[in-house]
Amino acid sequence: MWPLHGTNLGTLLRTCDAVGACLAVPPFRWVDEAIARGNTLRRPSCIHRIGDPADWLKRERANGTRIIGVELADEAIRLADLPPANRRTIMVLGHETTGIPPEALNQLDLAVEIPMVGTGHSLNVAVAGSLVLYKLAGLL
């Protein structure tokens, strides 16, 4: 929801389509252009346009939706240990540099980290999101 590079949204939309998920996007002006730039799908895709992301997450969690964040955190579980989703689940992605904002971190039921051996601290948000989506879908 807070990616640094908008082109990641089109890539994430294609991954959502591949696993049968929807993409939820905030009402930022650049979102439509970013999705169009990276989207190569030939048919309309499932896109939810939400209001304030933190408020939306709070409402979703209150309605029983499981909220999972892809974030380096002390209590994060490894991607390999993430079970497939068995109920409505939202995956939250943060900014590549600053991560998930504190107001959204407070809504997470679970944090997931993707182990890395190299010197980088994070993957591209579209790559990280795609890995977690496939795991949640039970396809990995």
DSSP file with accessible surface (Angstrom, degrees, kcal/mol):
  #  RESIDUE AA STRUCTURE BP1 BP2  ACC     N-H-->O    O-->H-N    N-H-->O    O-->H-N    TCO  KAPPA ALPHA  PHI   PSI    X-CA   Y-CA   Z-CA
    1    1 A M              0   0   23      0, 0.0    93,-0.2     0, 0.0    94,-0.1   0.000 360.0 360.0 360.0 -18.1    0.0    0.0    0.0
    2    2 A W        +     0   0   43     91,-1.2    94,-0.1     3,-0.0    97,-0.1  -0.293 360.0 165.0-127.0  48.4    2.9    2.3    0.4
    3    3 A P        -     0   0   13      0, 0.0    92,-0.2     0, 0.0     3,-0.1  -0.357  35.8-143.3 -70.7 149.4    5.4    1.3   -2.4
    4    4 A L  S    S+     0   0   77     90,-0.2     2,-0.6     1,-0.2    91,-0.1   0.895  91.5  47.1 -72.9 -41.5    8.2    3.6   -3.3
    5    5 A H  S >  S-     0   0  102      1,-0.1     3,-1.8    -3,-0.0     4,-0.2  -0.900  71.8-153.7-110.3 117.0    8.0    2.8   -7.0
    6    6 A G  T >> S+     0   0   16     -2,-0.6     3,-2.1     1,-0.3     4,-0.5   0.761  87.7  73.9 -60.4 -27.7    4.5    2.9   -8.5
    7    7 A T  H 3> S+     0   0   60      1,-0.3     4,-1.2     2,-0.2     3,-0.5   0.753  82.1  72.7 -62.2 -19.1    5.4    0.5  -11.3
    8    8 A N  H <> S+     0   0    6     -3,-1.8     4,-2.7     1,-0.2    -1,-0.3   0.783  84.9  67.1 -63.4 -25.7    5.3   -2.3   -8.6
    9    9 A L  H <> S+     0   0    7     -3,-2.1     4,-2.4    -4,-0.2    -1,-0.2   0.904  98.4  49.0 -65.6 -40.9    1.5   -2.0   -8.6
   10   10 A G  H  X S+     0   0    0     -4,-0.5     4,-2.0    -3,-0.5    30,-0.2   0.911 112.6  48.6 -64.0 -40.3    1.1   -3.3  -12.1
   11   11 A T  H  X S+     0   0   45     -4,-1.2     4,-2.0     2,-0.2    -2,-0.2   0.930 112.1  48.7 -64.2 -44.2    3.4   -6.2  -11.3
   12   12 A L  H  X S+     0   0    8     -4,-2.7     4,-3.0     1,-0.2    -2,-0.2   0.881 107.6  55.8 -63.9 -36.3    1.5   -6.9   -8.1
   13   13 A L  H  X S+     0   0    1     -4,-2.4     4,-2.4     2,-0.2    -1,-0.2   0.919 106.6  50.0 -62.5 -41.6   -1.8   -6.8   -9.9
   14   14 A R  H  X S+     0   0   81     -4,-2.0     4,-2.1     2,-0.2    -1,-0.2   0.906 111.8  48.1 -63.9 -39.4   -0.6   -9.5  -12.3
   15   15 A T  H  X S+     0   0   16     -4,-2.0     4,-1.7     2,-0.2    -2,-0.2   0.924 109.1  53.3 -66.8 -42.6    0.5  -11.7   -9.4
   16   16 A C  H  X>S+     0   0    6     -4,-3.0     5,-3.1     1,-0.2     4,-0.9   0.934 109.9  48.6 -55.4 -46.0   -2.9  -11.1   -7.7
   17   17 A D  H ><5S+     0   0   90     -4,-2.4     3,-0.7     1,-0.2    -1,-0.2   0.917 107.8  55.4 -60.0 -41.2   -4.6  -12.3  -10.9
   18   18 A A  H 3<5S+     0   0   54     -4,-2.1    -1,-0.2     1,-0.2    -2,-0.2   0.824 116.8  34.7 -64.2 -32.1   -2.3  -15.3  -11.0
   19   19 A V  H 3<5S-     0   0   26     -4,-1.7    -1,-0.2    -3,-0.3    -2,-0.2   0.375 116.0-105.8-105.8   2.1   -3.3  -16.5   -7.5
   20   20 A G  T <<5S+     0   0   74     -4,-0.9    -3,-0.2    -3,-0.7     2,-0.2   0.796  76.5 128.8  81.2  29.7   -7.0  -15.4   -7.5
   21   21 A A      < -     0   0   33     -5,-3.1    25,-0.3    -6,-0.2     2,-0.3  -0.610  52.0-124.0-110.2 171.6   -6.5  -12.4   -5.2
   22   22 A a        -     0   0   57     -2,-0.2     2,-0.5    23,-0.1    25,-0.2  -0.812  16.7-127.6-111.7 158.0   -7.5   -8.7   -5.5
   23   23 A L  E     -a   47   0A  16     23,-2.4    25,-3.1    -2,-0.3     2,-0.5  -0.913  16.8-157.6-106.6 126.9   -5.3   -5.6   -5.2
   24   24 A A  E     -a   48   0A  23     -2,-0.5    25,-0.2    23,-0.2    23,-0.0  -0.927  16.3-175.6-104.4 128.0   -6.4   -2.9   -2.7
   25   25 A V  E     -a   49   0A   1     23,-2.8    25,-2.5    -2,-0.5    -2,-0.0  -0.955  22.1-122.0-128.0 145.5   -5.0    0.5   -3.5
   26   26 A P        -     0   0    5      0, 0.0     2,-1.2     0, 0.0    25,-0.2  -0.319  38.9 -98.2 -77.8 167.5   -5.1    3.9   -1.7
   27   27 A P        +     0   0   92      0, 0.0     2,-0.3     0, 0.0    25,-0.1  -0.134  68.5 144.1 -84.5  43.7   -6.6    7.0   -3.3
   28   28 A F    >   -     0   0   80     -2,-1.2     3,-1.5     1,-0.1     4,-0.4  -0.606  56.6-125.5 -82.1 144.6   -3.3    8.5   -4.4
   29   29 A R  T 3  S+     0   0  241      1,-0.3     4,-0.5    -2,-0.3     3,-0.4   0.828 106.9  54.3 -58.8 -33.8   -3.3   10.4   -7.8
   30   30 A W  T 3> S+     0   0   97      1,-0.2     4,-2.3     2,-0.1    -1,-0.3   0.592  85.3  86.6 -80.2  -8.2   -0.4    8.3   -9.2
   31   31 A V  H <> S+     0   0    2     -3,-1.5     4,-2.7     1,-0.2     5,-0.3   0.928  86.0  48.9 -63.3 -48.7   -2.1    4.9   -8.6
   32   32 A D  H  > S+     0   0   93     -4,-0.4     4,-2.4    -3,-0.4    -1,-0.2   0.927 114.3  45.9 -60.6 -44.0   -4.1    4.6  -11.8
   33   33 A E  H  > S+     0   0  128     -4,-0.5     4,-2.3     1,-0.2    -1,-0.2   0.917 112.6  51.2 -64.3 -41.1   -1.2    5.5  -14.0
   34   34 A A  H  X S+     0   0    0     -4,-2.3     4,-1.6     2,-0.2   -24,-0.5   0.915 111.1  47.2 -64.4 -42.5    1.1    3.2  -12.1
   35   35 A I  H  X S+     0   0    9     -4,-2.7     4,-1.6     1,-0.2    -1,-0.2   0.939 112.5  49.7 -64.3 -45.5   -1.2    0.2  -12.5
   36   36 A A  H  < S+     0   0   71     -4,-2.4    -2,-0.2    -5,-0.3    -1,-0.2   0.886 107.9  54.9 -61.4 -37.5   -1.7    0.9  -16.2
   37   37 A R  H  < S+     0   0  138     -4,-2.3    -1,-0.2     1,-0.2    -2,-0.2   0.878 119.0  30.4 -65.8 -38.4    2.0    1.1  -16.8
   38   38 A G  H  < S+     0   0   12     -4,-1.6     2,-0.6    -3,-0.2    -1,-0.2   0.550  95.6 100.9-100.7  -5.8    2.8   -2.3  -15.3
   39   39 A N     <  +     0   0   48     -4,-1.6   -28,-0.1    -5,-0.2   -29,-0.1  -0.692  32.1 165.8 -88.6 119.2   -0.4   -4.2  -16.1
   40   40 A T        +     0   0  104     -2,-0.6    -1,-0.1   -30,-0.2     2,-0.1   0.272  35.1 126.3-110.3  10.0   -0.3   -6.5  -19.1
   41   41 A L        -     0   0   47      1,-0.1     4,-0.1     2,-0.1    -2,-0.0  -0.402  53.5-147.7 -70.1 146.3   -3.5   -8.4  -18.4
   42   42 A R  S    S+     0   0  246     -2,-0.1    -1,-0.1     2,-0.1     3,-0.0   0.599  77.9  52.2 -90.9 -12.7   -6.0   -8.5  -21.2
   43   43 A R  S    S-     0   0  205      1,-0.1    -2,-0.1     0, 0.0     0, 0.0  -0.853 100.0 -82.9-121.0 159.8   -9.1   -8.5  -19.0
   44   44 A P        -     0   0  133      0, 0.0     2,-0.2     0, 0.0    -2,-0.1  -0.273  49.3-144.7 -58.6 146.0  -10.2   -6.3  -16.2
   45   45 A S        -     0   0   30     -4,-0.1     2,-0.9    -3,-0.0   -23,-0.1  -0.689  22.4 -93.3-112.2 166.4   -8.7   -7.2  -12.9
   46   46 A a        +     0   0   55    -25,-0.3   -23,-2.4    -2,-0.2     2,-0.4  -0.702  53.2 164.4 -83.1 106.6  -10.0   -7.1   -9.3
   47   47 A I  E     -a   23   0A  46     -2,-0.9     2,-0.5   -25,-0.2   -23,-0.2  -0.995  22.2-159.7-127.2 126.2   -9.0   -3.8   -7.8
   48   48 A H  E     -a   24   0A  89    -25,-3.1   -23,-2.8    -2,-0.4     2,-0.7  -0.926   9.0-150.9-103.7 125.1  -10.4   -2.4   -4.6
   49   49 A R  E     -a   25   0A 147     -2,-0.5     2,-0.2   -25,-0.2   -25,-0.1  -0.874  23.3-173.5 -97.4 115.4  -10.0    1.4   -4.2
   50   50 A I        -     0   0   13    -25,-2.5    -2,-0.0    -2,-0.7   -26,-0.0  -0.601  20.3-129.2-106.6 166.3   -9.9    2.1   -0.5
   51   51 A G  S    S-     0   0   36      1,-0.3    -1,-0.2    -2,-0.2     3,-0.0   0.389  81.0  -4.0 -82.9-132.6   -9.9    5.3    1.5
   52   52 A D  S  > S-     0   0   86      1,-0.1     4,-2.5   -26,-0.1    -1,-0.3  -0.426  71.0-140.6 -61.6 122.1   -7.3    5.8    4.2
   53   53 A P  H  > S+     0   0    7      0, 0.0     4,-2.6     0, 0.0     5,-0.2   0.891  97.5  49.3 -57.6 -42.7   -5.2    2.6    4.4
   54   54 A A  H  > S+     0   0   12      1,-0.2     4,-2.1     2,-0.2     5,-0.1   0.914 113.3  46.6 -65.9 -41.3   -4.9    2.5    8.2
   55   55 A D  H  > S+     0   0   87      2,-0.2     4,-2.3     1,-0.2    -1,-0.2   0.904 112.0  51.4 -65.1 -40.9   -8.6    3.1    8.7
   56   56 A W  H  X S+     0   0   27     -4,-2.5     4,-2.7     1,-0.2    -2,-0.2   0.927 109.6  49.5 -62.5 -43.9   -9.5    0.5    6.2
   57   57 A L  H  X S+     0   0    0     -4,-2.6     4,-2.7    -5,-0.2     5,-0.2   0.906 109.1  52.7 -61.7 -40.4   -7.2   -2.1    7.8
   58   58 A K  H  X S+     0   0  128     -4,-2.1     4,-2.1     1,-0.2    -1,-0.2   0.928 111.7  45.4 -61.5 -43.8   -8.8   -1.3   11.2
   59   59 A R  H  X S+     0   0  130     -4,-2.3     4,-1.3     2,-0.2    -2,-0.2   0.917 113.4  49.9 -65.8 -43.5  -12.3   -1.9    9.8
   60   60 A E  H  <>S+     0   0   28     -4,-2.7     5,-2.3     1,-0.2     3,-0.3   0.918 110.9  48.7 -62.6 -42.8  -11.3   -5.1    8.0
   61   61 A R  H ><5S+     0   0   94     -4,-2.7     3,-1.9     1,-0.2    -1,-0.2   0.908 107.5  55.1 -65.2 -39.7   -9.6   -6.5   11.2
   62   62 A A  H 3<5S+     0   0   87     -4,-2.1    -1,-0.2     1,-0.3    -2,-0.2   0.801 105.1  55.2 -63.0 -26.3  -12.7   -5.7   13.2
   63   63 A N  T 3<5S-     0   0  129     -4,-1.3    -1,-0.3    -3,-0.3    -2,-0.2   0.293 128.8 -96.5 -89.8   7.7  -14.7   -7.7   10.7
   64   64 A G  T < 5S+     0   0   45     -3,-1.9     2,-0.2     1,-0.3    -3,-0.2   0.504  73.5 146.7  95.6   4.0  -12.5  -10.8   11.2
   65   65 A T      < -     0   0    5     -5,-2.3     2,-0.4    -6,-0.2    -1,-0.3  -0.547  49.3-124.2 -73.2 138.0  -10.1  -10.4    8.3
   66   66 A R  E     -b   89   0B  45     22,-2.4    24,-3.0    -2,-0.2     2,-0.6  -0.711  22.7-152.9 -82.9 131.3   -6.6  -11.6    9.1
   67   67 A I  E     -b   90   0B   0     -2,-0.4    42,-3.0    40,-0.2    43,-1.4  -0.922  13.8-177.1-112.5 118.7   -4.0   -8.9    8.5
   68   68 A I  E     -bc  91 110B   0     22,-3.3    24,-3.3    -2,-0.6     2,-0.4  -0.962   7.8-159.1-118.0 129.4   -0.5  -10.0    7.5
   69   69 A G  E     -bc  92 111B   0     41,-2.6    43,-3.0    -2,-0.5     2,-0.9  -0.863  17.2-138.0-109.0 140.6    2.4   -7.6    7.0
   70   70 A V  E     +bc  93 112B  21     22,-2.5    24,-0.5    -2,-0.4     2,-0.3  -0.858  57.5 130.9 -93.5 103.2    5.6   -8.2    5.1
   71   71 A E        -     0   0   41     41,-1.8     2,-0.7    -2,-0.9    -2,-0.1  -0.993  65.5-112.4-158.0 141.8    8.0   -6.6    7.5
   72   72 A L        +     0   0  108     -2,-0.3     2,-0.3    41,-0.1    41,-0.1  -0.733  58.0 148.2 -77.1 114.9   11.3   -7.1    9.3
   73   73 A A    >   -     0   0   29     -2,-0.7     3,-1.6     1,-0.1    -2,-0.1  -0.987  60.1-112.8-148.8 153.7   10.2   -7.3   12.9
   74   74 A D  T 3  S+     0   0  170     -2,-0.3    -1,-0.1     1,-0.3    -2,-0.0   0.860 119.0  42.6 -56.4 -37.6   11.4   -9.1   16.0
   75   75 A E  T 3  S+     0   0  142     -3,-0.1    36,-0.3     2,-0.0    -1,-0.3   0.360  87.6 126.4 -94.3   7.8    8.2  -11.3   16.1
   76   76 A A    <   -     0   0   17     -3,-1.6     2,-0.3    34,-0.1    36,-0.3  -0.320  52.3-137.9 -67.4 145.9    8.1  -12.0   12.4
   77   77 A I  E     -d  112   0B  48     34,-2.6    36,-2.9     1,-0.1     2,-0.1  -0.715  27.6 -99.0 -98.3 157.0    7.8  -15.5   11.1
   78   78 A R  E >   -d  113   0B 122     -2,-0.3     3,-1.7    34,-0.2     4,-0.4  -0.448  28.7-118.8 -72.1 146.8    9.8  -16.8    8.2
   79   79 A L  G >  S+     0   0   22     34,-1.8     3,-1.7     1,-0.3    -1,-0.1   0.878 114.1  61.1 -52.8 -40.1    8.0  -17.0    4.9
   80   80 A A  G 3  S+     0   0   59      1,-0.3    -1,-0.3     3,-0.0    34,-0.1   0.778 103.7  50.8 -60.6 -25.4    8.6  -20.8    4.8
   81   81 A D  G <  S+     0   0  106     -3,-1.7    -1,-0.3     2,-0.1    -2,-0.2   0.450  82.5 110.7 -93.0  -0.9    6.6  -21.1    8.1
   82   82 A L    <   -     0   0    0     -3,-1.7     3,-0.1    -4,-0.4    30,-0.0  -0.624  62.3-142.7 -77.1 120.5    3.6  -19.1    6.8
   83   83 A P        -     0   0   62      0, 0.0     3,-0.1     0, 0.0    -2,-0.1  -0.455  29.9 -89.5 -78.3 157.8    0.6  -21.4    6.3
   84   84 A P        -     0   0   70      0, 0.0    52,-0.2     0, 0.0    53,-0.2  -0.284  53.8 -92.6 -60.1 150.9   -1.8  -20.9    3.4
   85   85 A A        -     0   0   38     51,-2.6     3,-0.1     1,-0.1     4,-0.1  -0.449  38.7-178.6 -67.0 135.4   -4.7  -18.6    4.1
   86   86 A N        +     0   0  138     -2,-0.2     2,-0.3     2,-0.1    -1,-0.1   0.219  69.5  21.2-118.5  10.3   -7.8  -20.4    5.3
   87   87 A R  S    S-     0   0  130    -21,-0.0   -22,-0.0     0, 0.0    -1,-0.0  -0.941 112.4 -45.6-159.2 176.5  -10.0  -17.3    5.6
   88   88 A R        -     0   0  139     -2,-0.3   -22,-2.4    -3,-0.1     2,-0.4  -0.285  66.6-179.1 -54.5 126.8  -10.1  -13.7    4.2
   89   89 A T  E     -b   66   0B  34    -24,-0.2     2,-0.5    -4,-0.1   -22,-0.2  -0.994  21.5-156.5-136.6 138.3   -6.6  -12.3    4.5
   90   90 A I  E     -b   67   0B  16    -24,-3.0   -22,-3.3    -2,-0.4     2,-0.5  -0.967   9.6-152.7-114.4 130.3   -5.0   -9.0    3.6
   91   91 A M  E     -b   68   0B  33     -2,-0.5     2,-0.5   -24,-0.2   -22,-0.2  -0.904  12.8-153.5-100.9 127.2   -1.3   -8.8    2.9
   92   92 A V  E     -b   69   0B   0    -24,-3.3   -22,-2.5    -2,-0.5     2,-0.4  -0.876   8.9-168.7-105.9 130.8    0.2   -5.4    3.7
   93   93 A L  E     -b   70   0B  12     -2,-0.5   -91,-1.2   -24,-0.2     2,-0.1  -0.936   7.7-157.6-117.0 141.9    3.3   -4.1    2.0
   94   94 A G        -     0   0    8    -24,-0.5     6,-0.3    -2,-0.4   -90,-0.2  -0.359  35.8 -65.0-106.0-173.4    5.2   -1.1    3.0
   95   95 A H  B  >  -E   99   0C  49      4,-1.9     4,-2.3   -92,-0.2    -1,-0.2  -0.489  46.3-122.6 -70.7 139.6    7.6    1.4    1.5
   96   96 A E  T  4 S+     0   0   33      1,-0.2    -1,-0.1    -2,-0.2     4,-0.1   0.795 108.2  30.6 -59.7 -27.2   10.9   -0.2    0.4
   97   97 A T  T  4 S+     0   0  109      2,-0.1    -1,-0.2     1,-0.0    -3,-0.0   0.876 132.3  27.1 -97.6 -45.8   12.9    2.1    2.6
   98   98 A T  T  4 S-     0   0  110      1,-0.2    -2,-0.2     3,-0.0     2,-0.0   0.558  93.1-149.3-101.1  -8.9   10.7    3.0    5.6
   99   99 A G  B  <  -E   95   0C  13     -4,-2.3    -4,-1.9   -97,-0.1    -1,-0.2  -0.305  51.4 -13.2  77.8-160.0    8.5   -0.1    5.7
  100  100 A I  S    S-     0   0    4     -6,-0.3    -6,-0.1   -30,-0.1     5,-0.1  -0.637  79.8-110.1 -79.9 130.8    4.9   -0.3    6.9
  101  101 A P    >>  -     0   0   24      0, 0.0     4,-2.3     0, 0.0     3,-1.3  -0.235  26.4-112.7 -61.1 150.3    3.8    2.9    8.8
  102  102 A P  H 3> S+     0   0   91      0, 0.0     4,-1.8     0, 0.0    -2,-0.1   0.846 114.8  59.4 -54.2 -37.8    3.3    2.6   12.6
  103  103 A E  H 34 S+     0   0   99      1,-0.2     4,-0.1     2,-0.2    -3,-0.0   0.802 112.3  40.2 -65.8 -25.5   -0.5    3.2   12.3
  104  104 A A  H X4 S+     0   0    0     -3,-1.3     3,-1.8     2,-0.2     4,-0.4   0.817 106.6  62.6 -88.9 -33.6   -0.8    0.1   10.0
  105  105 A L  H >< S+     0   0   63     -4,-2.3     3,-1.4     1,-0.3    -2,-0.2   0.871  96.0  62.2 -56.7 -34.6    1.7   -2.0   12.0
  106  106 A N  T 3< S+     0   0  121     -4,-1.8    -1,-0.3     1,-0.3    -2,-0.2   0.677 100.8  53.5 -65.3 -17.5   -0.7   -1.8   14.9
  107  107 A Q  T <  S+     0   0   32     -3,-1.8    -1,-0.3    -4,-0.1   -40,-0.2   0.497  83.1 113.8 -95.5  -5.5   -3.3   -3.6   12.8
  108  108 A L    <   -     0   0   27     -3,-1.4   -40,-0.2    -4,-0.4     3,-0.1  -0.442  44.1-170.6 -72.8 137.7   -1.2   -6.6   11.9
  109  109 A D  S    S+     0   0   65    -42,-3.0     2,-0.3     1,-0.3   -41,-0.2   0.694  80.2   7.8 -87.4 -26.0   -2.1  -10.0   13.2
  110  110 A L  E     -c   68   0B  32    -43,-1.4   -41,-2.6     2,-0.0     2,-0.4  -0.986  63.2-145.1-157.1 142.2    1.2  -11.4   12.0
  111  111 A A  E     -c   69   0B   5     -2,-0.3   -34,-2.6   -36,-0.3     2,-0.4  -0.923  16.7-161.7-110.7 140.8    4.4  -10.2   10.4
  112  112 A V  E     -cd  70  77B   0    -43,-3.0   -41,-1.8    -2,-0.4     2,-0.4  -0.971   2.2-163.4-122.0 135.7    6.3  -12.3    7.8
  113  113 A E  E     - d   0  78B  59    -36,-2.9   -34,-1.8    -2,-0.4   -41,-0.1  -0.913  15.5-139.2-118.4 148.8    9.9  -11.9    6.8
  114  114 A I        -     0   0   27     -2,-0.4   -36,-0.1   -36,-0.2     9,-0.1  -0.925  30.2-125.6-104.3 110.9   11.6  -13.2    3.7
  115  115 A P        -     0   0   62      0, 0.0     2,-0.4     0, 0.0   -37,-0.0  -0.273  27.8-166.6 -58.9 141.0   15.1  -14.5    4.7
  116  116 A M        -     0   0   74      1,-0.1     7,-0.0     2,-0.1    -2,-0.0  -0.998  20.8-171.1-132.8 136.8   17.9  -13.0    2.8
  117  117 A V        +     0   0  154     -2,-0.4    -1,-0.1     0, 0.0     0, 0.0   0.757  67.3  74.5 -94.4 -30.9   21.5  -14.2    2.6
  118  118 A G  S    S-     0   0   59      1,-0.1    -2,-0.1     0, 0.0     0, 0.0   0.175  97.6 -91.8 -73.4-165.5   23.0  -11.2    0.8
  119  119 A T  S    S+     0   0  141      2,-0.0    -1,-0.1     0, 0.0    -3,-0.0   0.574  88.9 103.6 -91.0 -10.2   23.8   -7.7    1.9
  120  120 A G        -     0   0   40      1,-0.1     3,-0.1     2,-0.0    -4,-0.1  -0.314  60.1-149.2 -70.9 157.2   20.5   -6.1    1.0
  121  121 A H  S    S+     0   0  160      1,-0.2     2,-0.3    -2,-0.0    -1,-0.1   0.593  75.0  12.9-100.6 -17.1   17.9   -5.3    3.6
  122  122 A S        -     0   0   66    -50,-0.0    -1,-0.2     6,-0.0     2,-0.2  -0.995  66.4-123.5-155.7 158.6   14.8   -5.8    1.5
  123  123 A L        -     0   0   57     -2,-0.3    -9,-0.0     1,-0.1    -7,-0.0  -0.575  52.9 -76.6 -91.8 165.2   13.5   -7.1   -1.8
  124  124 A N     >  -     0   0   72     -2,-0.2     4,-2.8     1,-0.1     5,-0.3  -0.358  47.6-120.5 -55.4 140.2   11.6   -5.1   -4.4
  125  125 A V  H  > S+     0   0    8      1,-0.2     4,-2.7     2,-0.2     5,-0.2   0.852 111.9  52.8 -62.5 -33.0    8.1   -4.7   -3.0
  126  126 A A  H  > S+     0   0    3      2,-0.2     4,-2.0     1,-0.2    -1,-0.2   0.905 111.8  45.9 -69.1 -37.3    6.6   -6.5   -6.1
  127  127 A V  H  > S+     0   0   73     -3,-0.2     4,-2.3     2,-0.2    -2,-0.2   0.953 115.4  45.7 -68.3 -49.5    8.9   -9.4   -5.7
  128  128 A A  H  X S+     0   0   10     -4,-2.8     4,-2.2     1,-0.2     5,-0.2   0.937 114.3  48.6 -59.7 -47.1    8.3   -9.7   -1.9
  129  129 A G  H  X S+     0   0    0     -4,-2.7     4,-2.7    -5,-0.3    -1,-0.2   0.901 110.1  52.0 -61.2 -38.9    4.6   -9.3   -2.3
  130  130 A S  H  X S+     0   0   21     -4,-2.0     4,-2.3    -5,-0.2     5,-0.2   0.919 108.3  50.4 -65.8 -42.9    4.5  -12.0   -5.1
  131  131 A L  H  X S+     0   0   64     -4,-2.3     4,-1.9     1,-0.2    -1,-0.2   0.942 114.1  44.2 -59.4 -46.8    6.4  -14.5   -2.9
  132  132 A V  H  X S+     0   0    0     -4,-2.2     4,-3.1     1,-0.2     5,-0.2   0.905 110.9  54.4 -68.6 -39.1    4.0  -14.0    0.0
  133  133 A L  H  X S+     0   0   18     -4,-2.7     4,-2.2     1,-0.2    -1,-0.2   0.926 108.7  48.4 -60.0 -44.6    0.9  -14.1   -2.2
  134  134 A Y  H  <>S+     0   0   80     -4,-2.3     5,-2.4     2,-0.2     6,-0.7   0.904 112.9  48.4 -63.3 -38.6    1.9  -17.4   -3.7
  135  135 A K  H ><5S+     0   0   41     -4,-1.9     3,-1.3    -5,-0.2    -2,-0.2   0.939 111.8  48.7 -66.9 -44.5    2.6  -18.8   -0.2
  136  136 A L  H 3<5S+     0   0   16     -4,-3.1   -51,-2.6     1,-0.3    -1,-0.2   0.849 108.8  54.5 -62.5 -34.1   -0.8  -17.6    1.1
  137  137 A A  T 3<5S-     0   0   44     -4,-2.2    -1,-0.3    -5,-0.2    -2,-0.2   0.556 114.1-119.3 -76.8  -6.6   -2.5  -19.1   -1.9
  138  138 A G  T < 5S+     0   0   39     -3,-1.3    -3,-0.2    -4,-0.4    -2,-0.1   0.718  81.2 120.5  75.9  21.2   -1.0  -22.5   -1.1
  139  139 A L      <       0   0  101     -5,-2.4    -4,-0.2    -6,-0.2    -5,-0.1   0.444 360.0 360.0 -98.9   0.0    0.8  -22.6   -4.5
  140  140 A L              0   0  120     -6,-0.7    -2,-0.1    -5,-0.2    -9,-0.0  -0.948 360.0 360.0-122.2 360.0    4.3  -22.8   -3.0
